Amino acid sequence: MPLAVYVLGMAIFAQGTSELMLAGLLPEMAADLGVSVPDAGLLISAFALGMLAGAPVLALLTRRWPRRRALLAFLVIFVLAHVAGALATGYATLFATRVIGAFVYAGFWAVAAITAVGLVPAGARGRAMSVVAGGLTLATVIGLPAGTVIGQHLGWRAAFWTVAALSTIAMAGVAATIPGGRPGGEVPRLRHELGAMTSARLWVSYGTTALATGALIVTFSYLGAMLTETTGLPERWVPAVLALYGVGAFIGVTAGGRTADTRPFATLYWGFAGLVAVSAALALTAGSPVPAIALAFLLGAFGFATNPTLNTRVFVLAGGGRTLATATNVSAFNVGITAGPWLGGLAISAGAGYPATAWIGAGLGTAALGAVALGAALDRRAATSPAARTARVAAHADA
């Protein structure tokens, strides 16, 4: 695996730490900024909003740029946004920096995904994406607790300065390892990018991504509260269990990367089936500490095992319009990240209790399985179409 792919994973780790760390800093930030904790929580929503819009917009605007230039530009703006956030004296300024930082982070994700799969042979795309996405799982295991500790002991602004420093180091790595030009010198044409978006199979894949992400995040978003309120664990144990979830996620994304290219549909079926089973089991046993802790680990493992396949499948389906298609998949992930906690919050507000979030996860996971079956059926239909038969005949004649 090229060193550049690991550098991209490190950059995702640095930026992903910013995405996650506010969950542990809300009380301190609310007190310092003179707002309520729920208002401070909207800073997390601001980040999700920026990511939802940033990937497709920036991927298109920078499609003619060399990949290294685009990645460095995104990182520069990300660093400046966090410096401004660390110096912010008012809530509105900090809110704006969160949106801007997330906007360019989404653009980085989109271009990093395209870059990573372009640096490796076709059979290693899944492994490359597992390395890049692995940066986010490490942010869950290391970045989230470290950011929380730094914020609690040195102030939340110190956590922002730390993210800015890590992202600056990532800039140096990108500058040193990412090739300066575009692979093969090609520049994606807008009509090819837009034409790829008419594929029904591509939109089924986006739906699968959103459903699967929502199925995982709806449970994870309230996992800490479930562990204390329903399971009865002391609060001091929650960070350790969340770290265990992150370890499971890292193992899952690594294992999933090894089968994403050779057995994509099998990986999705097994991953989503495991996610459904684990979610249902967690809903049923949330009151018992031992199974709840073990299931938190499995939730991360099954939840992230499908991530490389969800990314590489879009790359394959997009053909010559991969820039916009890959970027839109980043937005699909963020649709799930936004919708999952919202659905869970509705259930909790209605008095259904925290285990209801796991039942919602099981339901969304079942819907994701249905989407995979639909995608497989569309693939079979495409493989037997007249155009596909003509292409195979032409390829055989050329051989």
N, C-alpha and C positions, 0 to 999 in steps of 0.2 A: 504494500500500500504506500503510495507516495507521501512524503513528509507533509506536503501541502494539504492533504486531506485531514491530517491530524491537527494542523494549524487552524483549519476552518472549524474543527470541533472545539478547539481551545477558544476561538473567538465566540462561538455560540455559548460556551460555558460562561465567559465573561458577561455577555449581554443577557443570557438567561438568568444569571444571578440577580440582575436588576429586576427582571420580570417577576421573580419569586420572592425576593427578600422583604417586600413591603408587608407581606402577611404577618411577619414577626415584629414590625416596627410601628404599627398603626397607633397604639396608645401614646408612644413618645412623640410621634409626629403631630398627632391631634393636639396634645398639650402645648407643644412648641408653637404651632401655627394658630392656636386659638380657635380651633374648630372641633366639632364632635367627631367621635370615632367613626360613625357611619359616613360622615363627609370625607374623612380621611380615606375611608375604604373606596370612595369613588376614584381615587388616584389609581387603584388597580383596574377599575373599569376604563379609565382613560387610556391605560396602556393597551388593553384589549381592543379598544376602539381604533387606536393608531395602527395596531398590527393588522386589523381586519382590512383596512383600506390601503396600507402601505405597499404590500407585496406586488399586486398587479400594476399599480400606478408607477412605481419606481422601476419595476422590471421593464416596462415599455419605454419609459423615458430614457433609460440608460442602455437600451438594447444594442445600440451602435458603439457603445464604449467598450474598450478592453475590460475584461472581467476584473483584473487587478485594480484598475482605476475606479471602477464602480464600488468594489468592496472597500477600498481605502476611503472613498468619499463618504460612504455610509458610516464607517467607523469614526471618521473625524467629526461628523455631525453628532453622532451618538455620544462621543466624549464631551463635546462642547455642551450638549444638552444636560449631561450629568454635572458638569462644572457649574452651569447656570442653576441647576436644581440644588446643588449643595450650597450655593450662595443666596438662594431665593429667600426673601423675607416675608413673602405673602403666599397665600394658598393658590391664587389664580396663576401666578407665575410658575409655581411648581407644577400645577395641573398642565399648563401648556408645555413645559419641558417633558412631562411624561408622554404626552401625545406625540411630540416631535421625536423623542427617543425611540418610542415603539414603532413609529412610522418607518424610520430608517432601519431599525432592527428587522422588520418584516422584509424590507428590500434586501437586506444582507442575507436573510434566510433563503430567499428565492434565488438570488445569484449564486450563493454558496452551494445550493443543491445542484444547480446546473453545472457549476464548475467542478464539483466533486465527481459527478458521474461522467463528466467529459475527460477527466484525468485518468480514468481506469478503463480496462477492457469491458465489453458488454457483460460478461459473466461475473464481474466483480462490482457492479453498480450497487447491489444490495448491501454488500459489506462496506462500501464507501459511505453510503447513507447511514449505516448503523454507527459509523465513527462520528459523523457530523451530528446526528441526533443524540449520540452518546454524550455530547457536551451538555445537552440540556438535562440528561439524567444525572450527570455529575453535579450540575448546578442544584439539583434537588438534594443530593446526598451531602455535598460540601458547601455550595454557595449559599443556600438558604439558611442553614444553621450558623455558618460563619458570618453572614451579613447580619443576622439577628444578634449574635454575640457582640460584634463590633458596634452595632447601633445602640445596644443596651449599655455598653460600657463607655463608649466614646461619643455617643450621640448619633442620631440618624444621618446627619450630614457626613460623618466619617464613612459610613457605608457607601454613600454616593461617591465620595472621593476614591474609595477603594475600587469601585466598579470602573471609574474613569481611568484609574491607573492600570487595571487589568486589561481594559480595552486598548489602551495605548501600547501595551506590550503585544497584544494581538495584532495591532497595526504593523508593528515591526516584523512580526512573523509573516503576515500577508505580503508585505513588500518584498521580503526575502525569498519566498517560496512559490508564490503564484505567478505563472507565466504572464508576461506583459501584454501579449497579443490575444487574439481570439483563436480557439482551436481551428486549424485549417483556414483561418482568415475569413470565415463566413460571417455575414451580418444578417440576422433574421429579418425577413421582410414582413411589414405589417399585415399584408393580405394573407400571408401564410399563418401568422400568429392568430388572426381573427378567424381564418378558415378552420383551423384546428378546433376552435371552440364550438363548432357546429356538431361535433361528434357526440352522439347519444351515449356511447360507451364512456367517454370522458366525464360526462355529467353524472353518470351512475357512479363512477369512481369518486367524484367529489362528494356525492351524497353518502357514500360508504365512509369516507374520511370523516365527514361531519358527525355522522351517527356514532361511529366508533369512538371518536374523541369525546363526544358528549357522554357516552356510556361510561367512560373512565373518569372524566372530570367531575361528573355529578356526584360521585361517591367520594372522590379524593378531596373535593372542596370542603366537605363537611366531616372528613375522617377524624380530624383532631377533636372536633366537638363531640362526635359520636363516641370516641374512645373515653372521653371524660364523663359525658352526661349519661350515656347508655351502658358502656362497658364498665365504667367505674374505675378506670385507671387514674392514678395521680397525675397531675399536670406535668410533673417533671419527667414522666416516662414518654410523653407524647413526641418530643423531638426524636427520641431513639426509634420509636415505631415508624415515624415518617422517614427517618434515614433508612430503616429496613425496607420500606416501600421503594426508596430510591435505589437501593442495592438490587432489589428484584427487577426494577425497571432497567438498570444497566445490564443485568444478565439477560433479560428478555430481548432488549434491542440488539445485543450482540448475537444471540442465537438466531433471532429473526433475520438478521442481515446475511446469515450463511445460507438461508433457504429462499430468500426473496427472489432471486433470479431463476433458480432451477425449479422451485415448486411454489409459485406465487399464490395460487388459489388454495392449495393445501395449507399454506401458512396462514392465510386469512381465515379459513374455516376453523382450524384448530385454535388459533388465537382468540377469535371472537367467541367460540364455544366455551373456551376456558374462562374468558371474561364473564360470560353469562353465568356459568356455574359458580365462579368465585363470588360474584355480586349477590346471587341468590343465597349462597351459603352464609355470607356476611350478614345479610338481612335477617337470617334465621338465628344466627348465633352471636349477634352483636352484644348480648348481655354477658358473654363469657370471655374473660381476658385471653386465655390461651388460643382458642380458635381465631379470635379477632386479630391477634397479633400475627399469627401464621398467614391468615387470609390477606392481611395488608401487604405482606411480602408477595404473595401470589397475584394480588391485584396489579402491582407494578409490573411483574414479570409478563403476565398475559396482556396487560394493557399496552405495553411498549413493544411486544414481540412483532406486532403487525406494522409498526411504523415504517421500517425500510421498504416493505412491499407497497404500502400506500403511496410512498414517494416515487419509487421506481416504476410502478405501473403507469402513472401519469406520464412519465417521461417516455415510455414505450408507446402509449396511445397517441401522444401529441404529434408524432411524426416530425414534420419540418417546422412546427409552431410551438417549440418547447418552452420558450421564455415565458410567454403569457400563461400557458397551461400550467407550468410548474408553479408560477407565482400564485395563480388562482387556487392551487391546492393548499398553499400556505394559508390563504384566506379561509378555505374550507376547514382546516384545523381550528382556526380561530372562531368560526361559527360554532363549532362544538364546544370550544372553551367558554364562549359567552352563553350559549343556550343551556349547557349542563347545569351550572350553578343557579341559573334563573329558575329552571324547572325544579331543582332541589329546594330552592327557597320557597317556591309556591307550596310545595308539599309540607314543609316544616311550618310555614305560616298558617296552613290549614289545620295544624295539630296532628299531622300524621306521624311525627317523630323522625329522628335521624335515620333509623333503619329504612324508612321509605325511600331515601335517596339511593340506597343500594338496589331496591326493587326497580326504581326508575332506570338505573344503570343496566339491570338485567333486561328490561324491556327494550331499551335503545340498542343493546348488544344483539338482541334477537332480530331487531329491524336491520341491523348491519349485516347479519347473516343472510337475511333475505336479499339485501342489496348485492351481496357477493354472488348469490345464486343467479340473480338477474344479470350481473356482469358476465358471469360464465356463459350463460345462455346467449347473450349478445356476441360474445367472442366466438362461440360455435357457429352462429349464424354468419358472422363476418368471414369465418374461415371457409365456409362452403358457398360464398357468394360468387357470381360469375366473374367479378373483378379479381377476386382472390385466386380463382382457378386459372384465369388468364395470366396472372403474375407468376404463378408456379410453373406454368407451361413455358413462359418466356425465360424464366430462370433456368429451367432444365435445358432449353435449347442453347442458351449462352454457354452452359457448362459443357 
